[in-house]
Amino acid sequence: MVAASAGGLQPLCAMLSQLPAGLPAAVLVVMHVPATGGSSLPRILDRAGPLPAAAAVNGERLRLGRVYVAPPDKHMLVVKDTVRLSRGPRQNGVRPAADPLFRSAALHAGPRVIGVVLSGTMDDAALGSATVERRGGRVIVQDPDDADYDSMPCSAFSATEHAEIVPTWRLAKQLIRLVMEEVDMPLADTSDPDEELVSEIGGLLTGTLKTNTESRTHSEFTCPECGGPLYRATEEHAETYDCLVGHRWAPETLFEEQSAALERALWLAIRSLEERGRLTTRLAEAARGRGHAASAEQFAQAAAEAQDSADAIRSVASGMTAEVAAKSQQA
């Protein structure tokens, strides 16, 4: 299982170029792409190395030595030895997201799962990595010093106890070594049923995903996606916030989305105030034309107040935009 986002294509292609054609494992890739993204990613990965790559198809059986790529606007999951696609709620503001893939694979394959987290912003794959490790799998993260954007690998490393930090040039070698290791699957009657995870994956597949509020704490925050209440949960060292319809946010992603929502609200307020200023200016002119000096003065004052408020909010919004730009340059 491979998760990548901004800056992740180059190390992903480099890793695939060094994997052998007879790799005794299936490689499933989630890369954050726009919902309207095209089909170029599977072609790029198909040319990257000897393993054939293609967009995942719902219901197809997993085959060793192949690369399956999550298509735009669909979560990719693993159910036993089958690929399943879902248009379930976005997680961490994206679809496809890494967490559903990692968690579904961990549920059904346990110790046979190897999660690889490459360059990317925010903290998608942190919860998934924690789940992979909790259920006996292994996690590899690209060395943050090698990553164009280190947030995803750093978040995954922080959410786990035993994730390995691997430089880009050694990712394929380490993956091959782990694939060749023999692992034991727990017997079905002694394994942890993980009922909540079973329910979550089933809900993503059937469109009936609902958050279990009994196992979570009300956070007093609201979901940036739908406005519903968010409930906080912690798995190992991974913290998440879930709304009632299934939108899930890791802390850093939630913070960034709240900032974006606030900025949108500020610019909307500016537009509304400027429209109010233009309208009251016209009303003032019309009142003067009718000889209603007192009404004209009231409308003129309202226009001035609207413009002053718009200017004050614009200063705040511009400051937020500058701060985001500065953070991007630092990254």
Solvent accessible surface area in square Angstrom, and as a share of the most:
residue,aa,sasa,rsa
1,M,30,0.13
2,V,1,0.01
3,A,1,0.00
4,A,0,0.00
5,S,13,0.08
6,A,40,0.31
7,G,27,0.26
8,G,0,0.00
9,L,61,0.30
10,Q,123,0.55
11,P,3,0.02
12,L,0,0.00
13,C,30,0.18
14,A,25,0.20
15,M,1,0.00
16,L,3,0.01
17,S,57,0.37
18,Q,81,0.36
19,L,2,0.01
20,P,58,0.36
21,A,68,0.53
22,G,66,0.63
23,L,3,0.01
24,P,61,0.39
25,A,23,0.18
26,A,21,0.17
27,V,7,0.04
28,L,1,0.01
29,V,0,0.00
30,V,0,0.00
31,M,24,0.11
32,H,42,0.19
33,V,44,0.25
34,P,95,0.60
35,A,61,0.48
36,T,131,0.76
37,G,26,0.25
38,G,61,0.59
39,S,70,0.45
40,S,53,0.34
41,L,22,0.11
42,P,18,0.11
43,R,136,0.49
44,I,54,0.27
45,L,1,0.01
46,D,63,0.32
47,R,178,0.65
48,A,22,0.17
49,G,23,0.22
50,P,70,0.44
51,L,3,0.02
52,P,53,0.34
53,A,11,0.09
54,A,46,0.36
55,A,44,0.34
56,A,6,0.05
57,V,92,0.53
58,N,82,0.42
59,G,42,0.40
60,E,53,0.24
61,R,155,0.56
62,L,43,0.21
63,R,147,0.54
64,L,122,0.61
65,G,9,0.09
66,R,67,0.24
67,V,3,0.02
68,Y,8,0.03
69,V,2,0.01
70,A,4,0.03
71,P,22,0.14
72,P,38,0.24
73,D,26,0.13
74,K,76,0.32
75,H,0,0.00
76,M,0,0.00
77,L,0,0.00
78,V,4,0.03
79,V,34,0.19
80,K,152,0.64
81,D,61,0.31
82,T,27,0.16
83,V,0,0.00
84,R,77,0.28
85,L,28,0.14
86,S,8,0.05
87,R,145,0.53
88,G,7,0.07
89,P,28,0.18
90,R,88,0.32
91,Q,2,0.01
92,N,9,0.04
93,G,29,0.27
94,V,41,0.24
95,R,28,0.10
96,P,0,0.00
97,A,0,0.00
98,A,0,0.00
99,D,2,0.01
100,P,1,0.00
101,L,0,0.00
102,F,0,0.00
103,R,13,0.05
104,S,0,0.00
105,A,0,0.00
106,A,1,0.00
107,L,25,0.12
108,H,55,0.24
109,A,15,0.12
110,G,5,0.04
111,P,24,0.15
112,R,145,0.53
113,V,4,0.02
114,I,21,0.11
115,G,0,0.00
116,V,1,0.01
117,V,0,0.00
118,L,0,0.00
119,S,0,0.00
120,G,0,0.00
121,T,47,0.27
122,M,57,0.25
123,D,8,0.04
124,D,2,0.01
125,A,0,0.00
126,A,10,0.08
127,L,9,0.04
128,G,0,0.00
129,S,0,0.00
130,A,1,0.01
131,T,0,0.00
132,V,0,0.00
133,E,34,0.15
134,R,85,0.31
135,R,45,0.16
136,G,41,0.40
137,G,6,0.06
138,R,90,0.33
139,V,5,0.03
140,I,1,0.00
141,V,0,0.00
142,Q,3,0.01
143,D,32,0.16
144,P,30,0.19
145,D,132,0.68
146,D,66,0.34
147,A,15,0.12
148,D,90,0.47
149,Y,75,0.29
150,D,69,0.36
151,S,22,0.14
152,M,0,0.00
153,P,0,0.00
154,C,50,0.30
155,S,23,0.15
156,A,0,0.00
157,F,88,0.37
158,S,78,0.50
159,A,3,0.02
160,T,13,0.07
161,E,107,0.48
162,H,144,0.64
163,A,10,0.08
164,E,46,0.21
165,I,76,0.38
166,V,1,0.01
167,P,29,0.18
168,T,24,0.14
169,W,157,0.55
170,R,83,0.30
171,L,1,0.01
172,A,1,0.01
173,K,119,0.50
174,Q,9,0.04
175,L,11,0.06
176,I,49,0.25
177,R,112,0.41
178,L,8,0.04
179,V,28,0.16
180,M,124,0.55
181,E,68,0.30
182,E,174,0.78
183,V,67,0.39
184,D,129,0.67
185,M,77,0.35
186,P,71,0.45
187,L,127,0.63
188,A,98,0.76
189,D,127,0.66
190,T,101,0.59
191,S,38,0.24
192,D,85,0.44
193,P,91,0.57
194,D,20,0.11
195,E,133,0.60
196,E,66,0.30
197,L,2,0.01
198,V,76,0.43
199,S,75,0.48
200,E,13,0.06
201,I,3,0.02
202,G,30,0.28
203,G,6,0.06
204,L,4,0.02
205,L,41,0.20
206,T,97,0.56
207,G,64,0.62
208,T,88,0.51
209,L,24,0.12
210,K,163,0.69
211,T,23,0.13
212,N,63,0.32
213,T,51,0.29
214,E,166,0.75
215,S,63,0.41
216,R,34,0.12
217,T,89,0.52
218,H,95,0.42
219,S,19,0.12
220,E,147,0.66
221,F,89,0.37
222,T,84,0.49
223,C,3,0.02
224,P,33,0.21
225,E,58,0.26
226,C,68,0.41
227,G,51,0.49
228,G,18,0.17
229,P,45,0.29
230,L,0,0.00
231,Y,36,0.14
232,R,101,0.37
233,A,21,0.16
234,T,80,0.47
235,E,32,0.14
236,E,90,0.40
237,H,108,0.48
238,A,6,0.04
239,E,48,0.22
240,T,6,0.04
241,Y,19,0.07
242,D,5,0.02
243,C,1,0.00
244,L,83,0.41
245,V,81,0.47
246,G,4,0.03
247,H,22,0.10
248,R,11,0.04
249,W,3,0.01
250,A,6,0.05
251,P,52,0.33
252,E,71,0.32
253,T,11,0.06
254,L,8,0.04
255,F,117,0.49
256,E,41,0.18
257,E,49,0.22
258,Q,72,0.32
259,S,24,0.16
260,A,37,0.29
261,A,33,0.26
262,L,95,0.47
263,E,37,0.17
264,R,136,0.50
265,A,53,0.41
266,L,29,0.15
267,W,99,0.35
268,L,96,0.48
269,A,35,0.27
270,I,5,0.03
271,R,137,0.50
272,S,55,0.36
273,L,39,0.19
274,E,46,0.21
275,E,82,0.37
276,R,131,0.48
277,G,9,0.08
278,R,129,0.47
279,L,104,0.51
280,T,11,0.06
281,T,60,0.35
282,R,166,0.60
283,L,69,0.34
284,A,2,0.02
285,E,102,0.46
286,A,44,0.34
287,A,0,0.00
288,R,131,0.48
289,G,71,0.68
290,R,149,0.54
291,G,60,0.58
292,H,93,0.42
293,A,79,0.61
294,A,78,0.61
295,S,43,0.27
296,A,2,0.02
297,E,111,0.50
298,Q,129,0.58
299,F,66,0.27
300,A,30,0.23
301,Q,104,0.46
302,A,21,0.16
303,A,13,0.10
304,A,55,0.43
305,E,97,0.43
306,A,3,0.02
307,Q,76,0.34
308,D,96,0.50
309,S,47,0.30
310,A,0,0.00
311,D,69,0.36
312,A,61,0.47
313,I,42,0.21
314,R,79,0.29
315,S,77,0.50
316,V,86,0.49
317,A,0,0.00
318,S,52,0.33
319,G,41,0.39
320,M,35,0.16
321,T,64,0.37
322,A,63,0.49
323,E,110,0.49
324,V,71,0.41
325,A,50,0.39
326,A,45,0.35
327,K,90,0.38
328,S,70,0.45
329,Q,156,0.70
330,Q,154,0.68
331,A,74,0.57
